[in-house]
Amino acid sequence: MEEKTRAVGDLLSLNPLDAKGLLSTFGVIGVWLIMFVETGLLVGFFFPGDSLLFLAGVASSPAATDLLGTKLSLPQLLIGAPICAIAGAQLGHYLGARYGRRMFDRPNSKIFKKEYVEKAEHYFEKFGPAKAVVLARFIPVVRTFLNPVAGVVGMPARQFFLWNVVGGILWTDGIIFVGWALAKQIRELIPPEKIDTYLLPAVLVIVLISALPIFIEVFRGWQERRRSKVAGADHDPANAQTEVLPVVPPTERRGSHR
């Protein structure tokens, strides 16, 4: 009875943003579930997908026990994680195509805003649908909202599925392999007693790197708006220089009539 009570308490006290806690509590099934929820359900945008995949890769390496105190199956991660991520994104696309337009037509929606549609359309116009779907996998929050938005703007389900598969595999298996490959180096560089101290900053760096495309896009957008304002100011009639005519003295004007 005490063990069950302790287990329930640990579950209730679990921080959904703590990737290490999620792994130790739910294991491979937890990774599968979070991949599906983060990419398929709007409420999953706050889950730590990138850091979870990286730590899952570490947990599937030979150094897993020393670093995290838990061991996961690498084949199960490499097969199940992309399948769940792809299935979740496909569900998000379906929900967007089926219900999204009505949600977006409502101003000040609780979950969506019209700016999400505008941002998705901007990505589609700038990168094309295929590249936008693949790149969105590596951008936190965007990978959650882009899927239903793709359905709202009318991206065909078959085309979305094709690039959804490409992006899902590259994102999940790519980050898992990075964690698996770096686990040995992490164990050699960080003493076991200081793993918890240095592991969180390392994961934070990975999250920031994955969010780098967002910062780049924001900076480019700021530059474009600044250039537009400067160009608009140059063409503003109020700022146009008026020609200065020479002032003719009164005596010269009177003398010209003689």
Backbone hydrogen bonds, N-H to C=O, Kabsch-Sander energy under -0.5 kcal/mol:
donor,donor_aa,acceptor,acceptor_aa,energy
5,T,1,M,-2.3
6,R,2,E,-2.4
7,A,3,E,-2.4
8,V,4,K,-2.4
9,G,5,T,-2.2
10,D,6,R,-2.4
11,L,7,A,-2.1
12,L,8,V,-2.4
13,S,9,G,-2.0
14,L,11,L,-0.8
18,D,15,N,-2.0
19,A,17,L,-1.1
22,L,18,D,-2.2
23,L,19,A,-2.2
24,S,20,K,-2.4
25,T,21,G,-1.6
26,F,22,L,-2.6
27,G,22,L,-0.6
27,G,23,L,-1.9
29,I,26,F,-0.6
30,G,26,F,-0.9
31,V,27,G,-1.5
32,W,28,V,-2.4
33,L,29,I,-2.6
34,I,30,G,-2.4
35,M,31,V,-2.2
36,F,32,W,-1.8
37,V,33,L,-2.6
38,E,34,I,-2.8
39,T,35,M,-1.3
40,G,36,F,-1.8
41,L,37,V,-2.1
44,G,37,V,-0.5
44,G,41,L,-2.0
45,F,42,L,-1.2
47,F,44,G,-1.5
49,G,47,F,-1.8
52,L,48,P,-2.3
53,L,49,G,-2.3
54,F,50,D,-2.3
55,L,51,S,-2.5
56,A,52,L,-2.2
57,G,53,L,-2.1
58,V,54,F,-2.0
59,A,55,L,-2.8
60,S,56,A,-0.8
60,S,57,G,-0.6
61,S,58,V,-1.5
64,A,61,S,-1.7
67,L,63,A,-2.0
68,L,64,A,-3.1
69,G,64,A,-1.2
69,G,65,T,-0.6
70,T,64,A,-0.7
72,L,59,A,-2.5
74,L,72,L,-0.6
77,L,73,S,-1.8
78,L,74,L,-2.8
79,I,75,P,-1.9
80,G,76,Q,-2.5
81,A,77,L,-1.8
83,I,79,I,-1.2
84,C,80,G,-2.5
85,A,81,A,-2.3
86,I,82,P,-2.7
87,A,83,I,-2.6
88,G,84,C,-2.6
89,A,85,A,-2.1
90,Q,86,I,-2.3
91,L,87,A,-2.1
92,G,88,G,-2.3
93,H,89,A,-2.4
94,Y,90,Q,-2.2
95,L,91,L,-2.7
96,G,92,G,-2.1
97,A,93,H,-2.5
98,R,94,Y,-2.4
99,Y,95,L,-3.0
100,G,95,L,-1.0
100,G,96,G,-0.9
101,R,96,G,-0.6
103,M,99,Y,-1.3
104,F,100,G,-2.5
105,D,101,R,-1.9
106,R,102,R,-0.5
106,R,103,M,-0.8
109,S,106,R,-0.6
116,Y,113,K,-1.6
117,V,113,K,-0.7
118,E,114,K,-2.2
119,K,115,E,-2.6
120,A,116,Y,-2.4
121,E,117,V,-2.8
122,H,118,E,-2.0
123,Y,119,K,-2.3
124,F,120,A,-2.7
125,E,121,E,-2.5
126,K,122,H,-2.4
127,F,123,Y,-3.0
128,G,123,Y,-0.7
128,G,124,F,-1.2
132,A,128,G,-2.3
133,V,129,P,-2.2
134,V,130,A,-1.8
135,L,131,K,-2.8
136,A,132,A,-2.0
137,R,133,V,-0.6
137,R,134,V,-0.9
138,F,135,L,-1.6
139,I,136,A,-1.6
142,V,140,P,-2.4
143,R,139,I,-2.1
144,T,141,V,-1.0
145,F,141,V,-1.9
146,L,142,V,-2.8
149,V,145,F,-1.7
150,A,146,L,-2.6
151,G,147,N,-1.3
152,V,148,P,-2.0
153,V,149,V,-2.4
154,G,151,G,-0.8
155,M,150,A,-2.5
160,F,156,P,-2.6
161,F,157,A,-2.6
162,L,158,R,-2.1
163,W,159,Q,-1.8
164,N,160,F,-2.3
165,V,161,F,-2.2
166,V,162,L,-1.6
167,G,163,W,-2.7
168,G,164,N,-2.7
169,I,165,V,-2.2
170,L,166,V,-2.2
171,W,167,G,-2.5
172,T,168,G,-2.2
173,D,169,I,-1.3
174,G,169,I,-0.8
174,G,170,L,-0.7
175,I,171,W,-2.0
176,I,172,T,-2.3
177,F,173,D,-2.4
178,V,174,G,-1.7
179,G,175,I,-2.4
180,W,176,I,-2.5
181,A,177,F,-2.6
182,L,178,V,-2.0
183,A,179,G,-0.9
186,I,182,L,-2.5
187,R,183,A,-2.3
188,E,184,K,-1.9
189,L,185,Q,-2.0
190,I,186,I,-2.6
194,K,191,P,-1.9
195,I,192,P,-1.2
198,Y,194,K,-1.9
199,L,195,I,-2.7
200,L,196,D,-0.7
202,A,198,Y,-1.5
203,V,199,L,-2.3
204,L,200,L,-2.4
205,V,201,P,-2.1
206,I,202,A,-1.7
207,V,203,V,-2.3
208,L,204,L,-2.4
209,I,205,V,-2.4
210,S,206,I,-2.3
211,A,207,V,-1.5
212,L,209,I,-1.1
214,I,211,A,-1.0
215,F,211,A,-1.4
216,I,212,L,-2.3
217,E,213,P,-2.4
218,V,214,I,-2.7
219,F,215,F,-2.4
220,R,216,I,-2.6
221,G,217,E,-2.6
222,W,218,V,-2.2
223,Q,219,F,-2.3
224,E,220,R,-2.5
225,R,221,G,-2.4
226,R,222,W,-2.1
227,R,223,Q,-2.5
228,S,224,E,-2.3
229,K,225,R,-2.1
230,V,226,R,-2.2
231,A,227,R,-2.6
232,G,228,S,-2.4
233,A,229,K,-2.1
234,D,230,V,-1.9
235,H,231,A,-1.3
236,D,233,A,-0.9
239,N,236,D,-1.3
240,A,237,P,-1.1
245,L,243,E,-0.7
248,V,246,P,-0.6
253,R,249,P,-1.6
254,R,250,P,-2.2
255,G,251,T,-2.3
256,S,252,E,-1.1
257,H,254,R,-1.4
258,R,255,G,-1.1
